[in-house]
């Protein structure tokens, strides 16, 4: 994917020549229509012609994109910033990106002086090189895979602290054993070897690898499920996701919407007619039917069926319509056919022509002369059409109803506009407004987009059915049951979004929804953007009940003038925020209680631009949320990259748009990813704990042996590291995720109370049992302490002996039993019995070690340098190992979790006593520190109450803000 080289035709010094794409430099001009050039080798701006490209690898968008050449006077070249990570949407439509596949390149007559005279072809599709290599957008993708950004995640930060703690233990052991070995008279060289060996024992080299292995197994399982990952470290981050933001169309609902019908309007009656579900009924909707009234608003000659057939940016490739699926459905509903025939003397100029089908009562051919594609910031698209002779010119515009309404003559807008619109949107349908105007033939080519898209005549509503995907409702219910907040963020109408959210249970049944409304002056700019300051935001109940929210406190109140007091709702409520209200509050109220309350209550964010989607995710992160975003299109790229966990629904194996790309075209991939994340973080912590205790066990063994100037043999070290600990660690990483999500999220901190209590408890138990076995063995009559083979030469002390044998066998059993102790299954992983590799390895190692300990196997004893120990004492050693296992198992699952919180409070109390702050805190009656330390019983009737000292000791200073806000407003987290 990274190294791609192809042959290209390049213009340098006004001479065309063939060369390898690896030789291209910025400023070169390349012919994209050259045969054999299927994949774009670098980022280029299109100068001549146009093309259709597949950008799924970069954006995750499976719909091909149309690229057009720059036009003189648009100042596009001057606005290009080659150093920027991304291009402005207005510029991107002229850019072909490296790694994208060319579906079709259409040539055009050259309009740049100096090119034609040096080229053998009078028609070309040329583009100028902007960026090459790793500077391209594709290069950014490759760099993100090779060199992922460091993830600011607590687990990785604590992992380094954990390693430093083990290093501190190793240093202490190094110093103590150096002094002890020197006291025994050991030679300096031997002291250096053994002391340095102790450091490698205390800090296991396999510690970082164990974390990577767990993520590798998780990434492999995700890949089998059709989820591809370019940033494996994000898998662990997925375990802590507390909120997931979903796009609507194509994510929660089906991508291909069906046309329900067209609600046309009669300019004579000034009202909507019946919903037309039959496309042939649209032939009689031409505004020429009402010439007297249409003349008043300049709408004579416009037709709804022509608007449906022409207002699009579709193309034909190999006889198939290519472009926006919604526009394809619109054209198919109209019944018109699209043909790209040549109507000029230029064989390469092929404007789009739409022809009425033969069974129509009237034959009409419309030529699309100019096309202004959909712009997210404008929320509309438009075309300029003419008849076949170029005499009758008309502009047709389609877009968001609230935008199109502001662009139309007030006389052409029906009286029941809002009523009909609300009826459709509350029913969950997607509504697009259609409008048009007749144009003067002489001035049409000189008009810019803003001049064309004004003074329009409203033609009607195009209504789409927005069906949910089969998996949507069940997945959202599963996320809600797991206490993971879900939000819808879409560019659709707010009432449509609310209806879909209620249908899929994103908004729980019985929840009241309040929709934001901007109180603004009636005067707006012609392009729909507001230039005058807006005064405030109103929150009205979505179904029209006489209840609204106070704009400051967001507390429900009645709109009845006879009952204007605040009203207590007997059921929960949430908010639906429009993009305009979001932008206003972001600008004027960011950081205020109302702003934070809005973010906590918001369930639906509608009419949101791509930039606003990313801003929403960023604001949620500022509240402390670990956030996820799931979308399917190029409009979601910014939000996908901003989120901690971005999931792109795409057919591509990987894209630069998001860390995760799912080929499963529904949101079930989010649940799978969270399950794998929770399993991965639980596995990583279990492996860290296991390897930490393993190092403590071996550290204790070596320290006891060093006190007699002996050590484990090479065979014993090899067996423990390679054949015992390594297989157990790998098998611990192979645990699969639990079948369902639970409300409690796993800890991601190695410094949490439970993890520290577990490590300290197991350290005390394992080291204590080793010391007990050593003391008990040393007291036996048959026991022989290690002695130098040569009197006066401590270096001659043999490693083989009773002490070495007993400690090696006992510690080997501890390694196996501790693996079982940390093989915790539910609620984040499958039960250990389902991990067949782990069961096989554990049983095999236990059987082998029992054979070494209890069986008459002199060959194995000689292999490991062991001596024969009294038979009865072998069973004592095994019994001590079993007792150690039972206490550790019971402690890990029952005792340590119970004592973790009280022990942490006692430690904090001791720190307060040591620092002298305890008396100061006890004297305080009401302090900001204590107010901020509110945990549970902190707010009664609006009054803050000082918590008890014991509650204060349990407070976590770094508690996330969204948890505090959720408690204040009575929300679940």
N, C-alpha and C positions, 0 to 999 in steps of 0.2 A: 504494500500500500504506500510505503514512504518513498521508494525509489521507482519512479516512473519516467521513462525516456521514450520519446517518439520523434518521428521526422516531421518538420514543419517547414512552411514556406514563409520567408521573412523578407521584409523590405528594409534594406539598409543603404543609405547614400543613393536613394532613388533607383536601386537595382534589386530585383527579386532574386533570391537564391534559396537553395534548400540546405538545411542544417539540422542538427540534433536539438531537441528542446532544452537540453542541459546547457546549451550555449546562449540561451536567450538572456537579455538584460533589459532592465526597465527602459522604455522608450522605443523598443523594437515594435514594428507593425507586422502582425501575423494574419495570414489568410485562413479563416476558420472554415471556409467551404472547401478546402483542399481535401480530396478523397483520402481516406485512411485516418483522418484526424477525428477520432471518436471521443477521446477524453481530453479535457482542457488541461494543458501542462502547467499553467500559471494563472495568477489573477490578471485579468485584462479588462479594459473598458472598450465597449463596442463602438466602433467609429462608423461603419457602413453596414447596411443590411440589418437583419434581425435573426434571432435563433430561438429555439426551444431547448431547454436543458433540464436534466434530471439532477436536482440538488439534494436528493435524499440522504446522501452520505454526510452532508454538512448540516442540514436543517432538520432532518428527520421527516420532512414533508414529502409524501409520496406523489403529490400532484406536480407535474412538470411546470416549470416557470418559463414565461416568455420574456425574452430580453430584446430591447430595442436600442437602436443606435442613438448617440447623442445628437442633439439638434443645435445648430448654430444659434447663438443668442440666449441659450438656456443657462449658460455659465456653469455647466456641470463639471467640466474639467477643472475650473478654478476652485470648486468646492470640494474636490476629492482630497482627503487627507490619507496618504498612503501609510503614515505611521499609526493611524488609528486601528484598533482591534477589529471594529466593524464599520460598515458604511451606513450612512443615513438611508432610510427606505427610498427616498427620492433618487438617490444615487445608485442603489443596489439594482434597480431595474435596468441599468446600463452596464452592469458588471457581470462578466462570466468568471466564475471562481475555479481555481485549480481543483482537480479531482472530480468535477462534475462531468456528466456524460452528455454529449451533444446529440439530441434526438433529431433535430433538423436545423440546418443553416441555410437561410435564404439570402441570395445575393441581391445587390442593389447597384444602380448606376453610381459611379464615383462622383462625389461632390467636392473632393479635396484636390486642389491643384498639385500637379507634379507627380501624381500617382499613375494616371492613365498612360502617360507617354512612356513609362518604363515597365508597364505590365502588359503581358500578352493577352490578358482578359479585360474587356471593358466593364465587366460586372464582378463585384467581389463582396465578401462579407469579412471585413477587416476589423481587427481589434488591436489596441496598443497595450503592451505589457506594462503592468503597474508594479507587481511584486512577484518574486520568484523564491523557490526553495522554502526554507522554514519561515520566511516572512509572510507567506501566503496564508489564507484561511485554512487550507488543508495542512500546511506546516504547523499551524497552531494546534490542530488536532493531534498530529504526530508528536509534537512536543509535550502536549498534555498527557499522552500515554507514556512516553519515555521518561519524562520528568514531571510527575504530578506535583501539584502544589501541596505544601504541608497542611494537613488538616488540623484546625484548632479544636481538638477533641480531648476531653479530660483523660480518656484512657491512655492515649499516647503520651500525654504529659506525665501522668502518674507512673507509666511504665519506666520512664527514665529515672524517676525518683526511687522506684523500687530497686532498679539496678544499682543506684548509688547507695542505697541502704545495705544491699548485699556486699557492695564493695567496702563499705565501712566495717561490716562484720569481718570481711576478709583481712582488712588491715589490722584489726584488733587481734585476730588469730595469728597473723603474721608476726606481730610484735611479741605476743605472749609465747608462741612456740619457738621463736628465735632465741628468746631469753632462756627457755627451758632446755632447748637443745644445746645451747652454749653451756648451761649448767651441767649437762650430762657429759660434756667434753667432746661433743661431736665436732668433726672438722668443719672449717668455714665453708668449703665447697659443698659438703653434704647438707649443711644448714641452708645454704642458698637454694639448693634444688628443692628441698622439702618445703621450705617456707614459700617459695614462689609457686610450688605445686598446690599449696593450700589456697592460693588466690583463685586458681582455675577451678578448684572444687567449690568455693563459696559463690563464685559468679559463673553459672553454667553457660557455656558458649551457645547452647541450643535455645536459650531464652528468646532471642528475637526471631529465630526460625520458627518456633512453635506458634507465634502469633501469625506469621506469614502463611504457614501451612493451613491453619484454620480458615483464613480468608481465601486461599486457593481452592480448598474443598467447597466452600460456600459459592465462590464464583463458578466453579464447575457445575454445581447443582443448578445455579441460576441459568447457566448457558443451556443446560438440558431442558430447562423450562421455557426457553426462548427469550431469556433476558440477558443482554450482553452488557459488559461492564468495562469501562476504560479507566476507572479509578477504584481499584479494589479496597483501598482504605475507607471508602465511603460505605462499604457494607456494614462495618461496625457502627458507623454513625447512624445507619438506618434503625438501629435498635432503640434509639432515644427519640425517634420522631414523635412529636406531640400534636402536630397539625399538618394536614395534607390539603393543598389547594388544587382543585380540579378545574380544568377547562370544561366547557359544556359540549359544544358541537364536535362530534368525532371522538370524544373521550367518554363522557357519560351517555351521550346519545349516539345514534347511528350516524355515520359519515354521510351516507347518501340519503338525504331527505326527499320525501315525495311531495309533489305539489298537490295541495288540497284543492286549490282553485284560485280564482281571481275575483276580487270584489271591485267591480267597476263603479264609476260614478257618472251620473247624468248632470251635465252642466246646466241643463234647463231646470231640473227639479232641485238642484243643489243638494242632493242626498245620494247615498250609496244605493245601488240596486241589490239584487240577489247575488249570492256567491255563485260565480260561474265555474262549474266543475267540468264542463264540456268545452274543449278548446275551439270547437267550431262555432260556439255561440259568441266568441269574441270578435267575429268578423263584423258584427253590427255595432261595435262599440267605438267606431271611429268618431272623432269629434266633428267630422263633417256632417254628421247626422243632425247637429244642432248649430247650424251656421250663424244664426242670429246671436245666440249667447256666446258662442266661441269667439266671435269677433271682438268681443269686449276684452277678452283676456289674451287674445292672440293665439288661440289654440286650434284654429281651423286647420284640418288636414292631418292632425295627430291621430294615432290609432294604438290601442292597447296591444293588439296582436303583433304589430310591428315593433313595439317596445320590447315585448318578450323575445322576439326573434332576432333583434339586433343589438340590444344593450348587453353586450358581453365581450370577452376578450378570448374566445375560444379559437382554436386552430384545428386543422385536419392533418393528421399524420398517418399515412398508410390507410386512409379511408376511415379513421377513427377520430372522434372528437377528443381533443386534449385540452385540459384546463380545469377550472374550478368545477367540482362535482355539482354544486348548487346551480351554476349557470348551465351545465349540461342538462340537468333536470328541467330547467326553465325552458330551454329551447325544445327539448323533446315534448314538453307539454304543449307548446305553441303549435306543433305539427309542421312547422316550417323546416325546410332542409337547408343545409349550409354547403356551399360549393365555393372553392377557391379557383375560379377561372380567371383568365387574363382578359382584361377589357381595354388594354392599351397596347401601343406598339412595342413597349418594352417587355421582352419575354420574361424578365425576372421580376417585374412589378405585378404582383398578384394580390389585389385587394380582396377582402372577404366579401362574398356575395351571398345573400340569403334569398331563397326563392320560395314562394308560396306553393304548397303541394298541389298536384293536378286536380284532386277532388274538391278543392276550394271553389266557392262560387265566383271568386274574382282572382285574376292572375296579377301578381305584383312582384316586382323584384326590387330589392333595396340593397344598395352598396354601402358598406361601412367605410367612410372616408377617413375618419380620425377616431381614435380610441383612447380614452383616459382611464387607465386601469384603477381598480379599487385602491384607495389610500386609507389606511387605518386612522390617520389623524383627521381625515375629512369624513370618513364613514360613508362614502358613496363612490360610484363610478359612472361614466357617461360615454356616449358615442355621438358622432355626427354622421348622419346617413343621407343618402340622396337616391333618387330614382336612377334607372339605368342610363338615362341621358344627362344626369347631373343637373336637372332643372329644379327639382323640388327638394330642398335641404331642410332637415329637421334634426334637432338634438333630443336624445332621450337619456334620462338620468334615473338611476335606481339607487336606493340606500336606506339608511335608518329613517323610520317615519318622522321622528322629531326633527331630524336634519332637513329632510326634503320639505317638510311643512314650512319651515322658515324661508325656503328658497322659492316658494310658489306664491302666485297672486292670491291674496286673501279671498277674492271672489270665486276662485276655482276650488277652494277647500270646502268640502261638504260640512253641513251644520253638525251632523252626527259623527264627525271624524273621531273624536276621542272615545265615544261610546262603542263604535265598531272596533276600534283598535284595542280597547280594553277587553272587549268580548273575546277577541282572538288570542290575545296574549295571556289572559287568565285561563284560557283553555289549553295553554301549553304549546300553542302554535308559534312558529317564527314568521314574522311579518316584514315584508320589504315594500317600500313605497315606490311607485312608478310615476314619473312626470316627464314632461317634454315641452318643447317650444319650436316654432318655425324659425328658420334663419334666412337672412338675406344672402343671396347667392354671391354677391360681390364681396361682402364683408366676412363671410364664414371662415375663410382660410386665414384671416388676419386676427381673429378673436383668440384670446387665450382661454384657459380652462375656467378661470373665475368669471370671465365675461359670458361664457356659454352657459354655465350652471347658475343662472339667475333668471328672474322673471318667468318662472316655469308655470305650466298648467298641470295641475294634479290630475292623474289619470286613474289611479286606483291602488289597491293593495294586492300584492302577490303573497299568498298564504301557503306556508310549508308545514307539513306534519313532521314533528321532531320526536321520533320514537326512541325510547330508551334501549340501550344494549341489554341483552338478557342478564348479564352478570352484575349490572350496576347496582341494583337495589340490595342484593344480598351482600355485596362487598361493602357498601356503605354501612349497612347494619352491623356487619362484623367489626368494622373500624369503630363505630360508635360504642359497641359493647366493650371494646378494648380501651375505651376512654381516649381515643385518638380523635381530635377535633377535625371535622371536614368542612371545607369552604368551597363554594362554587365561584369561579371568576371567569366571566365571559364577556364577549362584546355584544351579546344579544340584549333585547328589551328586558327591563327589570321584572315586569310582570310575567313574561314568558319564562324567565329564569326561575322566578319564585314557584311558578306552577310545576316546572320540571323538578325543582328541588323537593317539593312536597310529594310529587309522584314517586320519586326514587328514595324517599325517606331521608334525604340529606337534612331536611327540616322535619323534625319529629312530629308525629300526629298530635294535634291539639295545641300546637305552638302558634301564637299570634305573630304576624309578620308586619313590620312597619317599614315603609318604603320612603326613601329620602326624596325631597323635592326642593329645588332651589327657588327661593323667592328672588326673581331677577327682573330688571326692566324689560319691557317688550322689545325694545330696539336692540338688535344684534347685527353683527356684520353679515354680509351676504354669504360668506363661506361657513357660517355656523359657529364660528369661534366668538366667544364673548370677550369684549374688550373693556367693558365697564365693570367696576367692582360689584360683587354680589353681596347682598346684605346678610342673609342667614339661610339656614337649612331647616326645612319643615319635615317632620316625620309623621306620615299618615298611615293609618291601618290599610292593608292591601285590598281588603274587600269593601271598603267604604264605610266601616263602622264609625260611630261618633266618638272616636278616641284617638289620641295622638300622643307623641312623646314631648316632654319638655325639652327644648333645644339645648339646654345647658346641662341638665342632670340626666337626660334620657330616661326619665321616670314617666310612666303612663299618666295621662290626665284626660279628662273629658273635654270634648269640644262643644258640648251643650252649654249655651250661655247661662242657663238656669242651674247648672251643676258644674261649675268651672273648677272645682277642687280636684285634687289629685285622686286618681282612681286606682284602687288595688286590683291587679289582675290575679285571677285565681289559677292561671296557667302560665307557663313560661312564654317568653317572647324573644324574638330575634330581629335583626335588621337586614334590609336589602338596600345597598348603597349604590348609587349610580357613579359613573366615572366623573361627571361634572361635580357632584357633591364631594367625592373623594378628593379631587384636585383642590377644591375650595378649602376643605377642612385641613388638608395637608399644608396649604399655604398659610392659612390664618389661625389654625387651632392646633397645630402639631405640638404634642407634649402636654396638652391640657387634659384634665380628667375626662372631658367629653370626648376627646380624640381617642384616649386609651379605652374608654368605655365602648366607643364605637367599634374599635378593633376587636374587643373581647366579645361583643354581641353580634358582630357581622357574620352572617351565614351566606349571603349572596352579594357579590360585587358585579354589577352589570354595566354594560357600555364602557368597559375598561379597555384602554389602549394597551399595546404591548409594553410600553414604558411603565404604565400604571400597574400592570400585573407584577412586574419586577419590583416596583416600589412597595406594593402590598406585602410581598414576601419579605422584603428588607425590613419593613416596619414590624412585622411579626417577629422577626429574628431579634430586633432591638428589645422586644418584650421578654426575651429569653427562650422563645420557642425554637426547638430543633424542627425545621420546616421541610416539607416535601412539596413538590409540584409535579403534576402529571398533565401533560398536554400532548397534542398530536401534530401541531403545525408550526410553520416558521414564525408565526406571530407570538409563539410561546418561548422562543429561544432565550430572550433576556431573562424571563422568570425561571426557566429551567437551569440556567447557569447561576442565577442568584441563590436559588434554594440549596439547602444542605444536601438534599436528595432530589435530584431531577430525573424524572422518568419520561422518556419520549416514546410514544406509541408510533412505531415506524417499521417498515419492512427492511430497513437497512440494518446491518449487523452492528454498526456503531456510527455515531454522529458526534460532531463537535457541539451539538446543542445541549447535551446532557451527559452526566456520568453513566446513566443507565439507558439502554434502548431495548424496548420490548417488541418482539414480533407478535406477541399475543395482543390482539387489537381490542382489549378491554382493560378495565382497571383492576382486574384480579391480580395483575402483576405487582401492584402496590402491596397487597397483603402478603404475597409470596416474598417480596423483598424485605418487608418488616420482619416476617418470621425468620428468614435467613439471617437478618441482621441481629435479631435477638439471640438466635442460636449461636452465631459467630462470636458475639461479645461474651456470652456465657461460657463458650468453649475457650476463648482466649483467657478469661479470668481463671477458669479451672486449670488450664495448662500453666499459667503463671504461678498459681498457688502450688500446683504439683511440683513444678521445677524448683520453686523456692524451697519447699519442704524437702525435696530430694537433695538440694545443696546443703540444707541444714543437717539432714541425716548423715550425709557423707562427710560434712565438715566435723560433726561430732565424732564420727568413727575415726577420722584421721587424727583429731586432737587427742583422743584417748590413746591411739597407737603411738603418736609422737611422744607421749610422756614416757614411753619405754624405748624410744628411738627405733621404732619399727613402722611399717607402712603396709598398705595393701599391695599385693603383687600386681604385675602388669596384666596377667590373665584375669584377676579379679576386677581391676579397673575396666578392662575391655568388656567383660561380661556385663557389668552394671551399666556402663554407658551405651554400649552398642546393642546388646541383646535383651536388656531389661527396660531401662528408662526410655530409650528411643522408640521402641515399638509401642509402649504404653502411651507415650506422648502423641504419636501419630494416630493411634486408635482413639484417643480422647478427642482429637480434632475431627474425627469422622462421624461424630454424632449428627444425626439429621434433626431438622427443626420439629417442634411439636406441631400437632395437627391444627391447633387453633390459637388465636391470640387471647391473652389474658389482660385484664385492666392494668396490672402492675408492670411497669417497665423495669428491665434489669438494670442493676447499677453499672455505670460505665467508669467507675473510679476504683483504682486499686488502693486508694486511701480512705475508702468508705469504712464506716464503723464495723460492718459485718465482715468485710475482707480482712481488716486488721485484726479483729477479734479471732477470726479463723486462723490466720497465720500465727498469731501469738499462742493461741491454744494448742495448735498442732506442734509448734516448736517445743513448747513445754512438755507435751506428752511424749513425742518421739525421742527428744534428747533425754528426758527423764527415764524412759524405759530402757534406753541404751545404757545409761549410767547404772540403772538398777541391775540390768543383766550383767554388766561388768563387775559390779560390787558383789553380786551373788556368786558369780563364777570364781572371783578371786578368793572367796572365803571357803571354797571347796578344797578338800584334802588332796584331791588328784590334780589340782590346778598347778601349773608351772609357769611362773612369770618369765617374760623374755629376759635373757641374759646374753652378754657378749660371748661369742665363740672363742675369742681370744681375750683373756683377762687384760683389762686396762685399755682395750681398743673398742670404744662404743660403736664405731662404724662396722664392726664385725657382727653385730647382733642380728641373728637370722629373722626374717619376716615370718617364717613358718612356725606356728606354735598354737597353743590353746587360745590365747587372746585373739589372734588374727582370725582363727577359725570361727570362734563364737560370734565375734562382732560382724564378720562378713556374712555369715549365714543369717544372723538376726536382721541386719540391715537390708539384705536382699529380700527377705520376707516383708520388711517395712515398705520397700519400694512398690511391691505388688499390691499390698493392702491399701496403701495410700492412693494408688491409682483407682481402686474400687471406691474409696471414700469420696474422691472428687468426681466420680462418674455420676453426677447428679443429672437426672432426666427432666421431667416436667417441673415447672410450666413452660420452659423455653426449649427443651430438647426432648427427643424421644427417650424412652426408658433404656437403661443400659442393656437390658436383655435383648433389645432390638438391634443393638450394635454388635453384629455377629463377629466382626473382626476383633473387637475389644474382648468379647467373651472368650474367643479362641485363644488370643494371646495371653489373657490373664490365667485361664485354666492351664495352658501349657507351661507357663512360667512357674505357676504354683506347684504343679506336678513335678517339674524338673527340680525345683529347689527342695521340695520334700524328699525327692529321691537322693539329692546330695546330703541332706541333713539326716534322714532316717534310714535310708537304704544302705546295704552293704556294697557300695560301689567304690572300690579303691582306685579305679581308673579315673573317675571324676575328681576324687579328692586330690590325687596327684596332679591332675590338670590345673586345678586352682590353687595348689600349694596348701592344702588343708591337712590337718592331723585328725586321727581318730579320737573322738570325744566319748565319754561314758554314755551308754545307751540311755539310761534314765534321764540324764541331763539334757539330752537332745529333745525329749518331750517337754522338759521344762522350758527350753528356749522357744519351742513352737507354741507352747501355752502362753508364754509372755507375749509373743508376737500376736496371737489371737486376741489376748486381752487388750493390747495396744490398739488393734484394729477396731474392736468393739467400742472402746472409749472414744476413739477418733470419729468413728461413724456416727455414734450417738451425739457427740459434741457438734459435728458439722451440721447435722440436721435439726437438733433441738437446742442444745445448751448455748452454743456460741451465738446464734441469732438472738436468743433471749437476753443474754448478758451484754450484748454489744452496746445498746443504747444506754443502759445505766452505767456501764464502764466508761463510755465516752463522757457522760455528764460528770462522773467523779474525776476524770482527768482534767476536765475544764475547770471544775471547782478547785482542784489542787493548783492549777495554773493561776487562777484568780487569787488564791491565798498567797501563792509564792510572789506574785507581782504586787500584792497589797491592794487590789481593786475590790475585794469582796466587801469590805466595810463600806466603801463608797457606793456600791450598787445597792447594798441593803438599806442605806439611808435615803435613797431616792424614792420619791413618791410618783413622779411622772416625768419621764425623760424621753427625749427623742429616740435615744438608743433602745429604750424598752418599747416604745411605740413601734419602731421598726422591727422589733423582735417578736411582734405579735405572731402567734402560731395558730391557736384554735379559738379559745375564748377571748376574743380581742375586741369585739364590737357588739355592744348591746344598746339598741335604740339609738344608734348613732354616736354613742359615747365610748371612748377608748378606755380599756381597763388594763391596769398594770398586771402582767402575768406573775405567777409565783416564781420564786428563785429556781425551783426545780424545772419549771417550764422554760425559764430563760436559759438555763444551762443546756437544754436540748435544742435550742434555736440554732439554725444554720445561718451564719451571716451572709452567705452567698446564695440565699434562696432566690429563685428566679421571680422576676416581677410579675409574669403572667399568673403564677400560682397565687401570689398575694392579691392580685386584682380579681381572680376568679373567686377567691374566698370572700372578698368584700362584696361582690355582686351576686353571690349565691350560685355560681356556675360550677359545673362539674369540670374536672381537669383530667 
